[in-house]
Amino acid sequence: MRFTSVLGLELSQILTYAPLTPLVFALAICFPIQRGNWTRRSLLHLSFALAFTIAHSTLRGMTPYAAWDAKLGGFVSGIWNSQAHIFEIKWKIFRNLFLTNVVDDITGTYVPIVLVAHAVSYYRKFRDRVLHSAKLETQLAKSHLQALKSHLQPHFLFNTMHSISALMLTDVKAADRMMTRLSDLLRLSLESSGIQITCLSRELEFVAGYLEIEKVRLGERLNVVFEVAPETLDSQVPSLLLQSLVENAIRHGISRLSAGGNVWITARHDGPDLCLLVRDNGPGLVQSADVTTGTGLGLRTTRERLQTLYGNGQSFEIHDTPNGGVEVCVRLPFRIEPQLSTDEAVFDGTTSSREAPNSGLPNITKVSS
């Protein structure tokens, strides 16, 4: 046989599968064989396979290499009479093609196409399940974070209202000033109600407003020092993180000292981390079981939020200081990211370039280090 004859024979055998393959693939996707229907679907695909063989034999019979004619010493078509040069359907050729190819077409072509289609289908379903599971986990994390944050907001509000209630009987003007500042803080809180991550400068602004309220209550007994490195102002921090730590330092530390005391708020860039420190010179951990164990509502919620947001990429430590008082150290990944909408990811945020809170508060000093 000449090379052209061999090539033509092979192409007539192989290329005639091409127009049928997408159809078989689609049938396998539409009628998958599963555990509950394998008998019925297997019989259905057997009928499809027979139809596939008939279609393939028909297409091959229409080529010039449908069958070998020993009398002519060459290949002939099933629809063309090469001697008379007329169209003539030779049913015997089509029958022989079907009988000689039915096993090979089913086992060697149809079944592999169905197997590939099932593999692709299962892969797509697996990928969809993974994506769906990831979305559910993200939504669950968002819901958990929002619930934790919603715990902090009433906690802060109730404590502040309790302070205002105590002042109403002794100093109405001071209580009125606290109410005014509280309304400003609630406005800031509502503006960031859907935000889990904010920039440090905005968090410091909120803390400064809270300290004004505490300053009305404690007066000269409270002195706060900000030690904030300028490069950290646009770094990303969980919303209400510092406020809860500062509130804890004042309520469990400074308020227990008759002469008052100091609170230091420090932010610095330490390698790949943002280091936040809140320190007071109060009575120390022994005086409060909640602070000692870190199980108070504010600290417990803060721990859970940090774990949910950063996993093992964060650390939260609370311990006594050598000179008396308590120090809380929080380490977070140092990130400065562009502004994101609140529903894009768990790590929602804003990076508005605000200055750190001004030093208009009495006895509050800002030190840029």
N, C-alpha and C positions, 0 to 999 in steps of 0.2 A: 504494500500500500504506500502511496505517496504521502509525504508529510501533510500536504493540504487536505487530503482525504481524512487522515487521522485527526487533524485539528478541527475540521468541519464536523466529524462524528462526535468528538468530545463536546464541542460547543453546542451542538444540537441537543445533547444529553443534559448539559449543565445549565446553559443559559435559559432553557425553557422553565427551569425552576424559579427564575427571578421574579416574573410577574405574579407567581402564585405564593411566594414566601410571605409578603405583607398580609395577604388575606388569611393565611394559616395563623400567622402571629396574632392577628386581630381576633380570630375565632378562639384561640387559646386564652387570650386575655378576657374575652367576654364569657367564655364557658370554662372556667378553671376546674380542675379535678381536685376535690377536697375530700376530707375524711367522711363527711356525711353523704356525699353524692358520687363517690368514685365509680360505683357500678354503672349507674345511669349515664354519667358523663363519659365513661370509657366507651360504652356502646355508641354514644353520640359521636365521639371523636373517631371511632372506627368507621362510621358512615362518612364523616368528613374526609378521612384518609382515603377511602375508596373513591370518593368524588375527586379528591386531589390527584389520585393516580389516573383517573379517566381524563381529567383536564391536562395533566402532564403528557399522557400518551397522545392526546389530540394535538397539543402544540408540537410535540416532537414529530408526529406523523405528517405535519404540514411542512416540515423542513425537507431539504433535498436529501437528507441522510436518515430517512425514516427506517429503511430496511435494506438489507443486502439482497440483490437479485443475482443468483448464480448464473442464470442464462445470459444476462447482459454483462456480468462481470463487473458490476458497480452498484452504487447505492441509488435508490429510487425514493420518490416522495409518495405519500399516501393519498395525495389529491391531484397529482399531475402525471399524465402519461407522457413520458419523455420521447416515446417513439412517434406517437400521433400528435404530440404537442397540443394536447387538449386537457381541460380539467376533468378528472375522473377519480371519484372516491373509491378507494380500494379498502373495503371493510376488513378484509383478511389481515392487512397490515396493521390496522388499528387494534384488532383483536389480539394479534400476536404481541404487539407492543404492551398492551395492558397485562396480558398473562405473564410475560417475561419480566415486567418491571414492578408488578404490584407489591411483591415482598420487599424489594430494594427501596421503592418509593416510600412505603410505610415505615419500615424499620430504619432506613438509612437517611431519610429526609424529613418526613412528616413528624415522626417522634422527636428527633433532635430539635426541630423548630419549636414544638410544643414545650419541650423541656427548657429551652432557652427562654421562651415567653414566661413560663412559670417562675424561673429564676429571677427574671427582671421584675415580674409582678411582686414576688416576695421581697425583693430588695427595696422596691418602692414603698411597699407597706411598712417594712422595717424602718426605713428612713423617715417616713411620715410619723410613725409612732415615736421615734426618737425626737423629732422636732416638736411633736405635740407634748411629749413628756417634758422637754426643755422649756416650752412655753408655760406649761402648768407649774413647773418648779419656779420659774421667774415670777409668775403671778402670785404663787404662794409666798415667795420671799418678799415681794412688794407688799402683800397684805400683812405679812408678819411685821415688816418694818413700820408700816403705817399704824398698826395696832400698838407697837411699842412706843412710837412717837406720840400717839394719842394718849398713852398713859402718862407721858411726861408733861403734856400741856395742862391737864386738870391738876396734876400734882403741884406744879408751879402755881397755878391759879388759886387753888385752895389755900396753899400756904400764904400767898400774898393777901388774899381776902381775910384770912385769919389775923394777919398783922394789921390790916386796915381796921378790922373790927375792934382790935385791942386799943387802937389809937383814938377811935371815935369818942371814947369816954374821957380821954385825957388831953388830946390835942386835935381839935377838929380841923384846923388849917393844915396840919401835917397829914392827916388822913385824906384831906381833899387833894393835896399834892400827890399823894400816893395813887389815888384814883386816876388822876390825870396821866401820870406816867404809865399806870397799868393799861389805860386805854390805848396809849401809843404802842405799848408792847403787844397788845392783842391785835392791833392793826398790822404790825410787822409779822406776827404769827400767822394771821390770815393770808397775808401776801405770799407766804411760803408754806401754805398748808399742804400742798402736794409735793413738796421738795424734801428729799431725804438728805441730799448733799448740797452744801452751800459753800461759799468762800469764807475764809477765816475773817476777813475784814467785816463782812456782814454779821458773822457770829459774834464778833467783838462788839459791834454796834448794839446787838441785842443784849449782850451781857452788861454793857455800860448802862443801858436803860434799866435793867433789873437792879444794878447796883445803886442807881439813884433812888429806887424805892427802898432798898435796904438802908441806904444812907439816911433817909427820912426817919426810919424806925430806930436805927442805932446811933445816929448822930456822929459825934467825934470818936465813938468807940470803934468805928470801922475805918480802916485805911487800906486802900488797895493800890498795888503797884503793877502796872503792865510792863513786861519786858518782852517786846515783840520785835523779832527780826524783820526788817522791811521786805525781804524776799519771800516771806511766808504769808503775806497778806492776801495773795491771790490763790493760795493753796486750798485744796478741797478738804472739808471736814464735815462730819455728820451734823445736821441741823440740831440745835439745842444741846450739843455735847458739852460745851464749856459752861453753859448756863446751869446744867444739872450738877456739874462738879463744883462750880462756885457756890451754888445754893447749899450743897452739902457741907462745904468748908465753913460757911457762915452759920448755918443752923447748928451743926455739931461741934464747931470750933469756936468762932469769935463770940457768938451769942452766949456762950457758957463762961466767958471771962468778964468779970465785973468791970475791969478797966478797958475792955476791948482789946483789939489786936490787929494784925496785918494779914492780908491775903495777897499772895504773889501769883500772877498769871503770866506764864512764860511760854513763848512759842519760838522754836528755832529749827533750822534745817540741819539735820544730822545725817549726812550721807544720803542713802536712798529714802530716809524716813523723815516724817514731820514729828517732832517731839513736842508734846503739850504737857506742861506741868502746872498744877494748881496746888499751892502750898499755903498752909496757915500756921500760926503759932499758938493754936488752941491747946486744950488739955491732952490731946493725943488719942490714940485708938482705944485705950483701956476704958475710957469714959463712955463709950458707945458700942454696944454689941453689934448693932447694924453696921456701923462703920468698920468694926474689927473684922467681921466676916464678909463684908461687902454684899450683904443680903438686903439692904434697904431698897426701897422701890426705885429710887433714882439710880443707885449704883448697879442694881441687878438689871434694870432696863438698859442702862448704858452698856453693860457687858454683853447682853444679848444682841443689841444693835451692832456693836463692833464685830462680834462673831459672825453675824449674818452678812454684814457688808463686806468684810475683808477676810473672813476665815482665819487661817493661821498667819496671815500677813500683818497682823496687829498684835499689840500687847497692852495689857491693862494691869498696872501695879499700884497698890496702896500700902503705905508703910509709915511708921513714925520717923521723924527727922531727929538728928542728934541734938539739936537745940530745942527740942520740944515742938509739938504740933504734928500735923499729918501732911504727907505729900502724895498726890495722885499723879502718876506718870502714864501718859497714853502715847503710844507710838503707832503711827499710821504710814502707809506708803505716801511719799510726797508726790502729789499729782497736781498739775495745773492744766485743766482741760477747758476746751471751748464750751459755751453754754449749750445745754441739752434740754429738750422738752421733758416734762415730768413723766411722760409715759413711754419714753424711748427705751429706758433700761432701768435696772434696779438702782444704778448709780446715777440718779438724776442730779442735776446741779446747775449752778449759775456761777459765773466768774466775773461779775461786774467789778470793775476796779475801783472800789471804795477805799477811802482812807480809813485808818483805824479810828475808833471812837475818840473824839476830842477830849481834852483834859479839862473840860468845863466843870466837872464834878469836884466838889471840895475833897481834898486829901486823896485824890486819885491821880497817880502819876503815870505817864507813858514813857517808857524808856526803849528806844530802838537800839538793839544790840546786833 
